[in-house]
């Protein structure tokens, strides 16, 4: 699968699942109790490939798995506007609707993907069975300004005449395209204004969440303070801090992230299996 | 998106698959760019074609649409470390397709 039209935009969607391969040859005892998994990538320089190359194929051995490029990212369409967090929620739910996935899903999200995951779980709790959040950015008050300042700094770095010359003449195609994506999103689109205008989340809001939540952060992450606020606020959430990693945790230690997320997904399936089988009458032997 | 070349009864020889891969690469990263590069078995996806990660994913999706799920691109990629993916040649991909097909 590749292109899906949702809310008038073309989205690059990849759906993987046990039907796409041999299931690794291992029978899955919880096969009927696994919720679909949707991966949400980070902002600007990121796209679905960061999960495609790390966690997604292993998850897809047992589970219906969806990856997509957020609007403006990767191979999805890049409109001039519509970058508020609320748009991210509507895009996500629109894609699930188009794929006819109406049961609650597990969201596995990195960085800004976590912003969308948290906001979706708050506003549409019936669509979210649980969240595994890697270096999530909650949209607390002032978050929009902070992100926009960081992005503006990033793009202003390209404005040196020497760098412009290098980009125009010698830079590899991948770098030129990355810079163009950054500039389109940060200086041409309304992303900055949209992120600032998005409705903020408060720690109090998070106390109403009821879905299981795994929080993964790097020991040296610059946003580790958010991890502790999330852990305190989200009932029953579990925080795991990975040694020696920064905000780029997923790229720095994909094996550890994979191990923890897979373990968490297995635990959710086991819980669902227990809930479905407990209270059921024992089979009557004749 | 239309398949890069129609499936017909012609045998899927290694040369035929290499031609298909060339066409799919042109579809994914743009014909104008690829026209300037000679693509053979030793061509490197990242160093020579300067392919982006997301384009490599798209290439895999095209291949799977074209040849069927037997080539299982995501599972194949999942067996590799990132440096191995970065060092990927066209020939290695062609060999994977050849060995995956009956």
HADDOCK unambig.tbl for C-alpha pairs under 7 A between the chains (distance, minus, plus):
assign (segid A and resid 20 and name CA) (segid B and resid 69 and name CA) 6.02 0.50 0.50
assign (segid A and resid 20 and name CA) (segid B and resid 72 and name CA) 6.91 0.50 0.50
assign (segid A and resid 21 and name CA) (segid B and resid 72 and name CA) 6.36 0.50 0.50
assign (segid A and resid 49 and name CA) (segid B and resid 53 and name CA) 6.05 0.50 0.50
assign (segid A and resid 49 and name CA) (segid B and resid 54 and name CA) 5.27 0.50 0.50
assign (segid A and resid 49 and name CA) (segid B and resid 57 and name CA) 6.66 0.50 0.50
assign (segid A and resid 53 and name CA) (segid B and resid 78 and name CA) 6.58 0.50 0.50
assign (segid A and resid 57 and name CA) (segid B and resid 74 and name CA) 5.74 0.50 0.50
assign (segid A and resid 57 and name CA) (segid B and resid 75 and name CA) 5.80 0.50 0.50
assign (segid A and resid 57 and name CA) (segid B and resid 78 and name CA) 6.03 0.50 0.50
assign (segid A and resid 74 and name CA) (segid B and resid 54 and name CA) 6.33 0.50 0.50
assign (segid A and resid 172 and name CA) (segid B and resid 50 and name CA) 6.78 0.50 0.50
assign (segid A and resid 173 and name CA) (segid B and resid 50 and name CA) 6.06 0.50 0.50
assign (segid A and resid 174 and name CA) (segid B and resid 50 and name CA) 6.04 0.50 0.50
assign (segid A and resid 174 and name CA) (segid B and resid 51 and name CA) 6.81 0.50 0.50
assign (segid A and resid 174 and name CA) (segid B and resid 52 and name CA) 5.87 0.50 0.50
